Amino acid sequence: MRIYSNLKIKILSLWRTQFNIFKSPDNGQNLLLQTYLRIEDLDSTTLLSNPEYNLLAKKGILHQLANEKKIGWVTNYLEKLSEYVGEEI
């Protein structure tokens, strides 16, 4: 769990940097792609960990963070999600 938790923190940090560069009010495609690229770039250095956490798993952590509503692909992602589902998030 410690390895997973550390990876999650690092990936959240990568997302935050990319979000500040590529944030958009209506299109998160560039943000997602650039965050993927950073994860790929750092896979064998900063994000190096247990072999069970391969590149695909690390990208999956990014999506788990989104499912937990800790990150999003557009600015005001929580507001937009609330509008989409029709309830407060």
C-alpha positions as CSV (number, residue, x, y, z in Angstrom):
1,M,0.0,0.0,0.0
2,R,2.9,2.4,0.7
3,I,4.2,2.0,-2.8
4,Y,0.8,2.6,-4.3
5,S,0.2,5.6,-2.1
6,N,3.6,7.1,-3.1
7,L,2.8,6.6,-6.8
8,K,-0.6,8.2,-6.3
9,I,1.0,11.3,-4.7
10,K,3.6,11.6,-7.5
11,I,1.0,11.2,-10.3
12,L,-1.3,13.7,-8.6
13,S,1.7,16.1,-8.6
14,L,2.4,15.5,-12.3
15,W,-1.3,16.1,-13.1
16,R,-1.3,19.4,-11.1
17,T,1.7,20.7,-13.1
18,Q,0.1,19.7,-16.4
19,F,-3.2,21.2,-15.3
20,N,-1.6,24.5,-14.7
21,I,-0.1,24.5,-18.2
22,F,-3.0,22.9,-20.2
23,K,-6.2,23.7,-18.3
24,S,-9.1,24.5,-20.5
25,P,-12.8,25.2,-19.7
26,D,-14.2,22.8,-22.1
27,N,-11.6,20.4,-23.6
28,G,-9.3,18.2,-21.5
29,Q,-7.7,16.3,-24.3
30,N,-4.4,18.1,-24.2
31,L,-4.2,17.9,-20.5
32,L,-4.8,14.1,-20.5
33,L,-2.3,13.5,-23.3
34,Q,0.4,15.6,-21.8
35,T,-0.1,14.0,-18.4
36,Y,0.2,10.6,-20.1
37,L,3.4,11.7,-21.8
38,R,4.9,12.8,-18.5
39,I,4.0,9.5,-16.9
40,E,5.7,7.7,-19.8
41,D,8.8,10.0,-19.6
42,L,9.1,9.4,-15.8
43,D,8.1,5.7,-15.8
44,S,11.7,4.4,-15.3
45,T,13.0,7.2,-13.1
46,T,10.8,9.2,-10.8
47,L,7.9,6.7,-11.0
48,L,10.0,3.6,-10.9
49,S,8.5,1.2,-8.4
50,N,7.5,-2.4,-7.9
51,P,7.2,-4.3,-11.2
52,E,3.5,-4.9,-10.7
53,Y,3.0,-1.2,-11.2
54,N,3.8,-1.1,-14.9
55,L,3.2,1.9,-17.2
56,L,-0.5,1.0,-17.8
57,A,-1.1,0.7,-14.1
58,K,0.4,4.1,-13.5
59,K,-1.9,5.6,-16.2
60,G,-4.7,3.8,-14.5
61,I,-3.9,5.5,-11.2
62,L,-4.5,8.8,-13.0
63,H,-8.0,7.7,-13.9
64,Q,-8.6,6.4,-10.3
65,L,-7.8,9.9,-9.1
66,A,-10.4,11.2,-11.5
67,N,-13.0,8.7,-10.3
68,E,-12.3,9.8,-6.7
69,K,-12.9,13.4,-7.9
70,K,-9.5,14.5,-6.9
71,I,-8.6,15.5,-10.4
72,G,-10.4,16.5,-13.6
73,W,-9.7,17.2,-17.2
74,V,-11.2,20.7,-17.5
75,T,-11.3,23.7,-15.2
76,N,-14.2,23.6,-12.7
77,Y,-14.4,19.9,-13.3
78,L,-16.4,19.3,-10.1
79,E,-19.0,21.9,-11.2
80,K,-19.2,20.4,-14.7
81,L,-19.6,16.9,-13.2
82,S,-22.4,18.2,-11.0
83,E,-24.2,19.7,-14.0
84,Y,-23.7,16.5,-16.0
85,V,-25.1,14.1,-13.3
86,G,-27.7,16.7,-12.2
87,E,-26.8,16.7,-8.5
88,E,-24.3,18.3,-6.1
89,I,-20.9,16.6,-6.0
